[in-house]
Amino acid sequence: MKIILLKITLIAGISFGFQFILPWWIIVIVAFAIELLFGGKTSLSFFSGFYGIFIYWLIYAGIIDFQNGFLLSKKIATLFHLPQMPLIVALVTALIGGLVGGMGSLTGNLFRKVFDI
């Protein structure tokens, strides 16, 4: 259990640092690398990447949304016919990021197992 929390924290923290200077898809490489280094059960590897990025993007989207007075999230909600609740747009954003991070983490774990690293 401790190793999963460590991986979630590392994925979120390193992604936070890299996303200021690199494109958004660096989260895939970070999740891949962390899972490649630490390994673990394949069934849990997806969730470490998913939760690491989900939590990070949810907090980050909430902070950015709060700073601009929920203006962009309301416009995006209107565009996609969602309710005018900024939290829903932040959750959808975090869900998409979590899926991308989870796939990167799962790929890193399976890569480790295929090549016996």
C-alpha positions as CSV (number, residue, x, y, z in Angstrom):
1,M,0.0,0.0,0.0
2,K,2.9,2.4,0.8
3,I,4.5,1.8,-2.6
4,I,1.2,2.7,-4.4
5,L,1.0,6.0,-2.5
6,L,4.6,6.7,-3.2
7,K,4.0,6.1,-6.9
8,I,0.9,8.3,-6.9
9,T,2.8,11.1,-5.2
10,L,5.8,10.8,-7.5
11,I,3.7,10.8,-10.6
12,A,1.7,13.8,-9.5
13,G,4.8,15.7,-8.3
14,I,7.1,15.1,-11.2
15,S,4.2,15.8,-13.7
16,F,3.6,19.1,-11.9
17,G,7.2,20.1,-12.3
18,F,7.6,19.0,-15.9
19,Q,4.3,20.5,-17.2
20,F,5.6,24.0,-16.7
21,I,8.3,23.5,-19.4
22,L,7.1,20.5,-21.4
23,P,3.9,19.7,-23.3
24,W,0.8,18.2,-21.6
25,W,1.6,14.7,-22.8
26,I,4.7,14.5,-20.6
27,I,2.3,12.9,-18.0
28,V,2.4,9.7,-20.1
29,I,6.2,9.5,-20.0
30,V,6.4,10.3,-16.3
31,A,3.8,7.6,-15.4
32,F,5.6,5.2,-17.7
33,A,9.0,5.9,-16.1
34,I,7.8,5.7,-12.5
35,E,6.0,2.4,-13.2
36,L,9.1,1.1,-15.1
37,L,11.3,1.9,-12.1
38,F,9.1,0.6,-9.3
39,G,7.1,-2.2,-11.0
40,G,4.4,-4.0,-9.0
41,K,1.2,-5.8,-9.7
42,T,-0.2,-5.2,-13.2
43,S,-3.7,-4.9,-11.8
44,L,-2.7,-1.9,-9.6
45,S,-0.4,-0.2,-12.1
46,F,-3.2,1.5,-14.0
47,F,-4.6,2.9,-10.8
48,S,-1.4,4.5,-9.6
49,G,-1.0,6.5,-12.9
50,F,-4.7,7.2,-13.0
51,Y,-5.0,8.6,-9.5
52,G,-1.7,10.4,-9.7
53,I,-2.7,12.4,-12.7
54,F,-6.4,12.6,-11.8
55,I,-5.7,14.3,-8.5
56,Y,-3.0,16.6,-9.9
57,W,-5.2,17.7,-12.9
58,L,-8.3,18.1,-10.7
59,I,-6.4,20.4,-8.3
60,Y,-4.7,22.3,-11.1
61,A,-7.9,22.8,-13.1
62,G,-9.7,24.0,-10.0
63,I,-7.0,26.5,-9.2
64,I,-6.9,27.9,-12.8
65,D,-10.7,27.9,-13.0
66,F,-10.9,29.8,-9.7
67,Q,-8.4,32.4,-10.8
68,N,-10.4,33.3,-13.9
69,G,-13.7,33.4,-12.1
70,F,-15.0,30.1,-13.6
71,L,-15.4,31.9,-17.0
72,L,-13.8,29.3,-19.2
73,S,-15.4,26.3,-17.6
74,K,-18.9,27.9,-18.0
75,K,-18.2,28.5,-21.7
76,I,-16.9,24.9,-22.2
77,A,-20.0,23.5,-20.3
78,T,-22.2,25.4,-22.6
79,L,-20.3,24.2,-25.7
80,F,-20.7,20.5,-24.6
81,H,-24.2,20.9,-23.3
82,L,-23.2,20.2,-19.7
83,P,-24.8,21.7,-16.6
84,Q,-23.3,25.1,-15.7
85,M,-21.3,23.7,-12.8
86,P,-17.5,24.4,-13.0
87,L,-16.8,21.2,-11.0
88,I,-18.1,19.0,-13.8
89,V,-15.7,20.4,-16.3
90,A,-12.8,20.0,-13.9
91,L,-13.9,16.4,-13.2
92,V,-14.1,15.6,-17.0
93,T,-10.6,17.2,-17.4
94,A,-9.2,15.2,-14.6
95,L,-10.9,12.0,-15.9
96,I,-9.3,12.4,-19.3
97,G,-5.9,13.1,-17.8
98,G,-6.3,10.2,-15.4
99,L,-7.0,7.8,-18.3
100,V,-4.0,9.0,-20.1
101,G,-1.8,8.7,-17.0
102,G,-3.2,5.3,-16.3
103,M,-2.5,4.0,-19.7
104,G,1.1,5.3,-19.5
105,S,1.6,3.6,-16.2
106,L,0.1,0.3,-17.4
107,T,2.3,0.4,-20.4
108,G,5.4,0.9,-18.2
109,N,4.5,-2.0,-16.0
110,L,3.8,-4.3,-19.0
111,F,7.1,-3.2,-20.7
112,R,8.9,-4.1,-17.5
113,K,7.3,-7.5,-17.4
114,V,7.9,-8.3,-21.2
115,F,11.6,-7.4,-21.0
116,D,12.2,-8.7,-17.5
117,I,13.7,-5.4,-16.2
